[in-house]
Amino acid sequence: MTTMFFQPSAHIVKPYALMDLDDTLFQTQRKIDAWHLPTAAPEDLICASVNKQGEPLSFMSQRQASFVNWLLASTELIVVTARDRKEIKRVRLPFDSWQVLTHGAIVLTQDGKLETQWQQRMYSKLAPLQEKLGQLSQLFTQHSSSDNSHLKFTTHKDHFNNGTENKELTIYLAIKHAQKNHQALIQLAEQLPKLIRHFDQDFYVHVNANNLAILPHAVHKRHAVQFLLAQHLDAQRPSFGFGDSLADLPFLQLLDWYGMPNHGQMHDNISR
């Protein structure tokens, strides 16, 4: 057997960079202040996303902007985010590859179209859960409308096609606290399996900062990334990724290398 030794080559194979967005590549001013990010003086900030009114909402520090610029120039950047198809349009970055959206429920092709096979798979998983998701939605709508509730409830939906019909299906439910009381959301997450019969059988809960998501087990970034790696990405090309949340870790572990910013949920968890 002949042993090969490394020889530098001018031929560069671009790796895949599978990247979470919010709190990994950019964040709100509130979090910039809380994390004391370097190169984030007001005059140095670069707008990365806007709100529904088109006003700047999330920002990159100079270091983050340099990192994103390097990613765009040196890798094939694949978005892996909880943002849905409407929310991703408010991100002001030039994505041109695959996109994993809505916690993994949606996969967009390189030309921005829905990936057909994934659409059909998610239809088959979500359709049987619509009644239960409707009951949960009704429960939280009533609760959040009460005078003493500080919860803000949102239903996330999208259209899915099973090959014969196109339907709008509920994907997951999101809850925020009006006073950004993280502990209140933690307590709610702990109560859910006790309040709702067979909850754990169909759903899991993810809490990060002021976001609580109730998701079907079929909806996960890991499942969508696993599908992309198996069906569409070149196995000869290296892959790496970054994410800030514990919910990112399962998809990151599918890659050759992975990491995290020096702030956020995952960093805090391993730093304890």
C-alpha positions as CSV (number, residue, x, y, z in Angstrom):
1,M,0.0,0.0,0.0
2,T,1.3,3.5,-1.0
3,T,0.9,6.2,1.6
4,M,-0.2,9.6,0.3
5,F,1.1,12.8,1.8
6,F,-0.7,16.1,1.7
7,Q,0.3,18.4,-1.2
8,P,-1.0,22.0,-1.4
9,S,-3.3,22.5,-4.4
10,A,-4.6,25.7,-6.1
11,H,-7.9,23.8,-6.7
12,I,-10.3,24.8,-3.9
13,V,-13.3,22.8,-3.1
14,K,-15.9,25.0,-1.4
15,P,-17.2,23.5,1.7
16,Y,-20.9,23.6,2.6
17,A,-21.5,26.0,5.5
18,L,-24.9,25.2,7.1
19,M,-25.7,28.2,9.3
20,D,-28.3,29.2,11.8
21,L,-29.1,32.9,11.5
22,D,-30.6,34.7,14.5
23,D,-28.2,35.1,17.4
24,T,-25.5,33.3,15.4
25,L,-24.8,35.7,12.5
26,F,-26.8,38.6,13.7
27,Q,-29.0,39.7,16.6
28,T,-31.2,42.5,18.0
29,Q,-29.7,45.6,19.7
30,R,-31.0,44.3,23.0
31,K,-28.8,41.2,22.7
32,I,-25.8,43.2,21.4
33,D,-26.0,45.2,24.6
34,A,-26.5,42.1,26.8
35,W,-23.6,40.2,25.2
36,H,-21.2,43.2,25.0
37,L,-20.3,42.2,21.5
38,P,-17.0,43.7,20.2
39,T,-16.9,45.9,17.1
40,A,-20.6,46.7,17.7
41,A,-20.6,50.4,18.3
42,P,-23.7,52.0,16.9
43,E,-21.9,53.6,14.0
44,D,-20.3,50.2,13.1
45,L,-23.5,48.1,13.0
46,I,-24.8,46.7,9.7
47,C,-28.5,46.0,9.3
48,A,-29.2,42.3,8.7
49,S,-32.9,42.0,9.0
50,V,-36.0,44.3,9.2
51,N,-39.4,44.1,10.9
52,K,-42.8,43.8,9.3
53,Q,-42.7,47.6,8.7
54,G,-39.4,47.4,6.9
55,E,-37.5,49.1,9.8
56,P,-34.0,47.8,10.9
57,L,-34.5,45.1,13.6
58,S,-31.3,42.9,13.7
59,F,-27.7,43.9,13.2
60,M,-24.2,42.5,12.5
61,S,-21.2,43.8,14.2
62,Q,-18.1,44.5,12.1
63,R,-16.7,41.1,13.0
64,Q,-19.9,39.3,12.1
65,A,-20.2,41.2,8.8
66,S,-16.6,40.1,7.9
67,F,-17.4,36.5,8.8
68,V,-20.6,36.5,6.7
69,N,-18.6,38.1,3.8
70,W,-16.0,35.3,4.1
71,L,-18.8,32.6,4.2
72,L,-20.4,34.0,1.0
73,A,-17.1,34.2,-0.8
74,S,-15.5,30.9,0.4
75,T,-18.3,28.5,1.0
76,E,-21.7,27.4,-0.3
77,L,-23.8,29.0,2.5
78,I,-27.0,27.0,3.3
79,V,-29.5,28.6,5.7
80,V,-30.8,26.4,8.5
81,T,-33.3,28.5,10.5
82,A,-36.5,28.6,12.5
83,R,-37.7,31.5,10.3
84,D,-40.5,30.7,7.9
85,R,-40.9,31.8,4.2
86,K,-42.3,35.2,5.1
87,E,-39.7,35.9,7.8
88,I,-36.7,34.9,5.7
89,K,-37.6,37.6,3.2
90,R,-37.0,40.1,5.9
91,V,-33.3,39.0,6.1
92,R,-31.2,41.4,4.0
93,L,-28.5,38.9,3.0
94,P,-27.9,37.4,-0.5
95,F,-28.6,33.7,-0.1
96,D,-28.4,31.7,-3.3
97,S,-28.3,28.0,-2.2
98,W,-30.5,25.6,-0.3
99,Q,-32.6,26.9,2.6
100,V,-34.0,24.9,5.5
101,L,-36.8,27.0,7.0
102,T,-39.5,26.8,9.7
103,H,-37.5,24.5,12.0
104,G,-37.0,22.1,9.1
105,A,-40.5,21.8,7.9
106,I,-39.6,23.7,4.6
107,V,-36.8,23.0,2.3
108,L,-36.2,25.5,-0.6
109,T,-34.1,24.6,-3.6
110,Q,-31.3,26.8,-5.0
111,D,-33.8,28.6,-7.1
112,G,-36.1,29.3,-4.2
113,K,-38.7,26.6,-5.0
114,L,-40.2,24.1,-2.6
115,E,-38.4,20.7,-2.7
116,T,-41.2,18.3,-3.9
117,Q,-40.1,15.1,-2.1
118,W,-39.7,16.9,1.2
119,Q,-43.1,18.7,0.7
120,Q,-44.8,15.3,0.4
121,R,-43.0,13.8,3.3
122,M,-44.0,16.7,5.6
123,Y,-47.6,16.6,4.3
124,S,-47.9,13.0,5.4
125,K,-46.5,13.8,8.8
126,L,-48.4,17.0,9.5
127,A,-51.8,16.2,8.1
128,P,-52.7,13.6,10.9
129,L,-51.8,16.2,13.6
130,Q,-54.0,19.0,12.4
131,E,-56.8,18.3,14.8
132,K,-54.5,18.2,17.8
133,L,-52.7,21.3,16.7
134,G,-56.0,23.0,16.3
135,Q,-57.0,22.1,19.8
136,L,-53.7,23.4,21.2
137,S,-54.1,26.6,19.2
138,Q,-57.6,27.1,20.6
139,L,-56.4,26.5,24.1
140,F,-53.6,29.0,23.8
141,T,-55.7,31.6,22.0
142,Q,-58.2,31.6,24.8
143,H,-55.4,31.7,27.5
144,S,-53.5,34.5,25.8
145,S,-56.6,36.6,25.4
146,S,-57.3,36.7,29.1
147,D,-56.7,39.9,31.0
148,N,-53.9,38.6,33.2
149,S,-52.0,36.7,30.5
150,H,-48.7,38.0,29.3
151,L,-48.3,35.4,26.6
152,K,-48.3,36.2,22.9
153,F,-49.3,33.3,20.8
154,T,-48.7,32.7,17.1
155,T,-49.6,29.8,14.7
156,H,-47.1,29.0,12.0
157,K,-48.6,27.6,8.8
158,D,-47.6,26.9,5.2
159,H,-48.9,25.2,2.1
160,F,-48.0,21.6,1.5
161,N,-48.6,19.3,-1.5
162,N,-49.0,15.5,-1.4
163,G,-49.0,15.1,-5.1
164,T,-52.7,15.3,-5.6
165,E,-53.8,18.3,-3.4
166,N,-52.4,21.4,-1.9
167,K,-53.3,22.3,1.6
168,E,-52.4,24.9,4.2
169,L,-51.3,23.0,7.3
170,T,-50.3,24.2,10.8
171,I,-46.7,23.4,11.4
172,Y,-46.0,24.5,14.9
173,L,-47.1,26.9,17.7
174,A,-45.0,29.7,19.1
175,I,-45.4,31.6,22.3
176,K,-43.6,34.7,23.6
177,H,-43.8,36.5,26.9
178,A,-44.8,40.2,26.7
179,Q,-42.3,41.0,29.6
180,K,-39.7,38.7,28.2
181,N,-40.0,36.5,31.3
182,H,-37.9,33.5,30.3
183,Q,-38.6,31.6,33.5
184,A,-42.4,31.9,32.9
185,L,-41.8,30.2,29.5
186,I,-39.7,27.5,31.2
187,Q,-42.5,26.8,33.7
188,L,-45.1,26.6,30.9
189,A,-42.9,24.1,29.0
190,E,-42.7,21.9,32.1
191,Q,-46.5,22.0,32.5
192,L,-47.5,21.2,28.9
193,P,-47.0,17.4,29.1
194,K,-49.3,17.4,32.2
195,L,-51.9,19.7,30.8
196,I,-52.4,17.9,27.4
197,R,-53.0,14.1,27.1
198,H,-50.4,12.2,25.2
199,F,-48.5,15.4,24.5
200,D,-45.0,13.8,24.5
201,Q,-46.2,11.2,22.0
202,D,-46.7,13.8,19.2
203,F,-44.8,17.0,20.2
204,Y,-41.7,18.3,21.8
205,V,-41.0,21.8,23.3
206,H,-38.1,24.0,22.6
207,V,-37.4,27.2,24.7
208,N,-34.7,29.7,23.8
209,A,-34.6,33.2,25.3
210,N,-38.2,34.6,24.8
211,N,-39.3,31.9,22.4
212,L,-41.3,28.8,23.2
213,A,-42.1,26.5,20.3
214,I,-44.4,23.5,20.4
215,L,-43.3,21.3,17.5
216,P,-44.3,17.9,16.1
217,H,-41.5,15.4,16.3
218,A,-41.4,15.2,12.5
219,V,-40.4,18.9,12.4
220,H,-36.7,19.3,13.2
221,K,-33.7,20.9,11.5
222,R,-31.9,17.6,11.9
223,H,-34.4,15.7,9.7
224,A,-34.2,18.3,6.9
225,V,-30.4,18.5,7.0
226,Q,-30.2,14.7,7.0
227,F,-32.4,14.7,3.9
228,L,-30.3,17.4,2.1
229,L,-27.1,15.5,2.9
230,A,-28.5,12.2,1.6
231,Q,-30.4,13.5,-1.4
232,H,-28.8,16.7,-2.8
233,L,-25.4,17.6,-1.4
234,D,-22.1,16.2,-2.7
235,A,-20.7,13.7,-0.2
236,Q,-17.1,14.5,-1.4
237,R,-17.4,18.1,-0.2
238,P,-16.7,18.9,3.4
239,S,-19.4,20.5,5.6
240,F,-19.4,22.6,8.7
241,G,-21.9,24.7,10.6
242,F,-22.7,27.0,13.5
243,G,-25.7,27.5,15.7
244,D,-26.4,29.2,19.0
245,S,-29.3,27.0,20.3
246,L,-29.4,23.6,21.9
247,A,-32.0,22.8,19.2
248,D,-29.2,23.4,16.6
249,L,-26.9,20.7,18.1
250,P,-28.6,17.7,16.5
251,F,-28.3,19.0,12.9
252,L,-24.8,20.3,13.6
253,Q,-23.7,16.8,14.7
254,L,-24.4,15.5,11.2
255,L,-21.6,17.7,9.8
256,D,-17.9,17.2,9.6
257,W,-17.2,20.1,11.9
258,Y,-19.4,22.4,13.9
259,G,-19.2,25.3,16.4
260,M,-21.1,28.1,18.1
261,P,-20.7,31.8,18.8
262,N,-19.3,32.7,22.2
263,H,-22.7,33.7,23.5
264,G,-26.2,32.2,23.4
265,Q,-28.0,29.2,24.8
266,M,-25.5,26.4,23.7
267,H,-22.5,28.4,24.9
268,D,-24.1,29.2,28.2
269,N,-25.0,25.6,28.7
270,I,-21.5,24.2,28.2
271,S,-19.9,27.1,30.2
272,R,-21.8,26.3,33.4
